[in-house]
Amino acid sequence: MRKFLILFLLALYSLNGLTQSKVNELNLLIINNKYTEALRLSEELINKYPDNAQYYYQQSIVFKLLYKFPQAISSIKKAVDLDSTNCDYLAEYGTLLSKKGNDKEAVKIFKQVLIADSLNIYSGIWLSNYYLKEKEYEKAERILFNLYSNDTTNGYFARNLGLCSIKLKDKREAIKWLKKAIQLDSTDIKSYEYISRVYTAIEEFDLAIEYLNKALQIESSKELYVQIGDIHVMRNHNFRAIPAYLEAYSLDSNDEFLAKSIGVSYYRIKKFEKAKQYLDIANSELVDLQIFQHLGFIHSEMGHIDSSTYFYKEALTLLKTDNHSIFSIKESIAKNYYALNDFDRAIELYREALELDLNDEYYTIYEKNKVIIDIAAIYQDKLDDKLKAIEYYEKVIEPEIAINKSYYTYAQQQITKLKEELFFEGKY
């Protein structure tokens, strides 16, 4: 009997050794991007060992890397059925469900993982980000605090705890966490931006600008210069806003909104020639009440009465009480909130504009496409919410009017770009 048991254990050891060897071989093929070979080997192993959950798990990963998400879900589900307590399998299942757009089911899976392993980093990050997106900030905060308590060297957790505090309007806690995030990772640009936002909200403008300047020492960024300029405008320090805006403009001379900001700032310090130069640039791309009003006044000051009257009349056309004019006004107001970095309010105004009943086909297609792209751009560039940006870019319809074609093409390009970024970040 003892001899039989020894032989059985030796056989089991050999089998386990063989299994681990094949697992390693599969992993090596995946690491080296040999997906076709990996898929072939996984199929062979599954046929030979149909009760081995590990092979289904690896097969799912290969399918995911090949963008074959239905097959990936089918494989990972088999792995979970065979081993429903394995957190790696469950986390992968949740990830694939979220990629499919089934967030509700993904939430259930990731909750299950955290019940089994409260410190599972990937599941905690996914759930906390989901709760942030759904504005359930207390839930996100609890998960992040638990993760941070286990790893107090992780600046990402500290930064997102700061973001939760911002959303919960607890400015003191937000500053504490964001300072901690910067201490842990002095190169984290987002932490500098978030803490600047908090100091701006409590009108500690010098500190807000100080942190943005520290961020600029790490990376020269148009957005950072714009934020500095906007803070100076809020303080009515337009003469200080102009150098910041000009630095931003040197990095992107195609930004018509930035040209407008420069022009308006020059206007407010009564440098009308300079103001006209930049407002003319902005006016070539935008239909904007504020631009018309400022250009009307500038042309009047310069003695150009006819052109001044023209711009004032153009401004008046935006004040008609029909839906088309209301649409334009709301769009202009939204852009003003954008310039003040009040992105939530900007999005709210844009959405109100989109809800208006516009019978004219030109407005319905062209103007709404433009606004949808503006909303998507805020989520993409300002709020760092790529999934929400994709959601709005997908609302841009393919128009029949030739002038709109570029909006649709641009939206499709951005969708592809964002999906690739999310994929490499492991979030899509």
Buried (B, 14 or more C-beta within 10 A) or exposed (E): EEEEEEEEEEEEEEEEEEBEEBBEBBEEBBEEEBBEBBBEBBEEBBEEBEEBBBBBBBBBBBBBBBEBBEBBBBBBBBBBEBBEEBBBBBBBBBBBBBBBEBBEEBBEBBEBBBEBBEEBBBBBBBBBBBBBEEEBBEBBBBBBBBBBEEEEEBBBBBBBBBBBBBBBEBBEBBBBBBBBBBEBBEEBBBBBBBBBBBBBEEEBBEBBBBBBBBBBEEEEBBBBBBBBBBBBBBBEBBEBBBBBBBBBBEBEEEBBBBBBBBBBBBBBBEBBEBBBBBBBBBBEBBBBBBBBBBBBBBBBBEEBEEBBEBBBEBBBEBEEEEBBBBBBBBBBBBBBBBBBBBBEBBBBBBBBBBEBEBEEEEBBBBBBBEBBBBBBBBBBEBEEBBBBBBBBBBBBBEBEEEEBEEBBEBBBEBBEBBBEEBBEEEBB
